Amino acid sequence: MLIFLVGMMGSGKTTVGQMLANELSLPFFDTDEILTNIEDRSIPEIFSQNGEEYFRSLEKELIDNWKISDGIVATGGGLPCFNDLMEKLSEKGKTIFLVSSTSQITDRISHDNNRPLVAGKSPSQLKKAINDLLKLRKEFYSKAKIKVKTDLGPEETMRRIIRKLYQ
């Protein structure tokens, strides 16, 4: 079983993904971590040195060449929104959209400067940036086969995913 978790930055893809992988005895992968290992630099460094378009091309190459058939994969927040990657994820495995509110996301990432699209913003700027990004990305995320709200924390989100997977 191959599961791709999609959703906004701060929606819990990595946290829930690791828990889900442990629960289902599957390997866990994080596309951002894979790309930073390949590039030997952080995502903010990739963005500042080569730009977002270059980063999106790395994501496309990674998914185009994905050969692993079992695992839980936390995708970067923007990955499904570029280069028809949401469709490719759906062809390769099950897609699950972790649905989080703007305020949940803002609370989770407000002190994280490792996110180039929102780094250095004031609380009100951050909330607006998250809201704007969510509006743009929701149409892509909504194509996921399964949608799960993250409002009750990672443990309950994991349980909800398992229930929906085996319904």
C-alpha positions in Angstrom: 0.0 0.0 0.0 1.3 3.4 -1.0 -0.2 6.5 0.6 0.5 10.1 -0.3 -0.4 12.7 2.4 -1.2 16.1 0.9 -2.1 19.4 2.5 -0.8 22.7 3.6 2.5 23.2 5.3 1.8 22.7 9.0 -1.2 20.4 8.5 0.6 17.5 10.1 1.7 15.5 7.1 5.1 14.5 8.6 3.8 14.0 12.2 0.7 12.0 11.2 2.7 10.2 8.4 5.3 8.9 10.8 2.6 7.7 13.2 0.6 6.1 10.4 3.7 4.3 9.1 4.4 2.9 12.5 0.9 1.8 13.0 0.7 0.1 9.6 4.3 -1.2 9.7 5.2 0.6 6.5 8.2 2.8 5.7 7.9 6.5 6.0 9.1 9.0 3.4 9.1 12.8 3.3 9.6 14.4 -0.1 11.1 17.6 1.4 13.6 15.5 3.4 14.5 13.4 0.3 15.1 16.5 -1.8 17.2 18.3 0.9 19.3 15.1 1.1 19.8 14.9 -2.7 20.6 18.6 -2.9 22.6 18.7 0.3 21.0 22.0 1.4 17.8 23.2 3.0 14.6 24.1 1.2 15.1 27.8 2.1 18.6 27.6 0.5 17.2 25.9 -2.6 14.6 28.6 -2.9 17.0 31.5 -2.4 19.8 30.1 -4.6 17.7 28.6 -7.4 14.1 29.8 -7.0 10.8 28.1 -6.6 10.6 26.9 -10.2 13.8 24.9 -9.8 12.4 23.4 -6.5 9.2 22.4 -8.3 11.2 20.7 -11.0 13.0 18.7 -8.4 9.7 17.6 -6.9 8.4 16.6 -10.4 11.5 14.6 -11.1 11.2 12.8 -7.7 7.5 11.8 -8.3 8.0 10.9 -12.0 10.8 8.5 -10.9 9.0 7.2 -7.8 9.4 3.3 -7.8 8.5 2.4 -4.2 5.2 0.6 -3.9 4.7 0.5 -0.2 4.9 3.3 2.3 3.5 6.5 3.7 4.7 9.6 1.9 4.4 13.2 3.3 4.5 15.5 0.4 5.7 19.1 0.4 2.7 21.5 0.7 3.0 22.8 -2.9 4.0 19.5 -4.6 0.4 18.5 -5.6 -0.2 21.9 -7.1 2.4 22.0 -9.9 3.2 19.9 -13.0 0.1 17.7 -12.8 1.6 16.0 -9.8 -1.7 15.5 -7.9 -2.8 13.3 -10.8 0.5 11.4 -10.8 0.2 10.8 -7.0 -3.3 9.4 -7.5 -2.1 7.1 -10.2 0.8 5.8 -8.1 -1.1 5.4 -4.8 -3.9 6.5 -2.5 -4.0 10.3 -1.8 -5.2 11.7 1.5 -5.8 15.4 2.1 -5.1 16.5 5.7 -7.7 19.3 6.1 -6.6 22.1 8.5 -8.0 25.5 9.1 -6.0 28.7 8.5 -5.7 29.3 12.3 -4.5 25.8 13.0 -1.8 26.1 10.4 -0.8 29.6 11.5 -0.5 28.4 15.1 1.7 25.4 14.1 4.1 27.3 11.8 4.3 30.7 13.4 7.8 30.2 14.8 9.2 28.0 11.9 11.5 30.0 9.6 12.2 26.9 7.5 9.3 27.7 5.3 10.4 30.0 2.5 6.9 31.1 1.3 6.0 32.4 4.8 9.3 33.1 6.6 9.7 36.5 8.3 6.0 37.5 8.2 4.2 39.1 11.1 1.3 37.2 12.6 -1.3 39.0 10.6 0.8 38.8 7.4 1.3 35.0 8.1 -2.4 34.4 8.5 -3.2 36.3 5.2 -0.4 34.4 3.4 -1.7 31.0 4.6 -5.2 31.9 3.7 -4.2 33.1 0.2 -2.1 29.9 -0.3 -4.9 27.7 0.9 -7.4 29.3 -1.5 -5.0 28.6 -4.4 -4.1 25.1 -3.4 -7.4 23.7 -2.2 -8.6 22.8 -5.7 -5.6 20.5 -6.0 -5.8 19.1 -2.5 -9.5 18.4 -2.9 -8.8 15.9 -5.7 -7.5 13.5 -3.0 -9.4 10.2 -2.7 -9.7 10.7 1.1 -10.1 13.8 3.1 -9.5 13.9 6.9 -9.8 16.8 9.3 -6.9 17.4 11.6 -8.8 19.4 14.2 -8.4 16.8 17.1 -4.6 16.3 16.9 -2.3 13.8 15.2 -3.4 10.7 17.1 -7.1 11.1 16.2 -6.1 12.1 12.6 -4.2 8.9 12.3 -7.2 6.9 13.6 -9.5 8.7 11.2 -7.3 7.8 8.3 -7.1 4.2 9.2 -11.0 4.0 9.5 -11.4 5.6 6.1 -8.7 3.3 4.5 -10.5 0.2 5.7 -14.2 1.3 5.3 
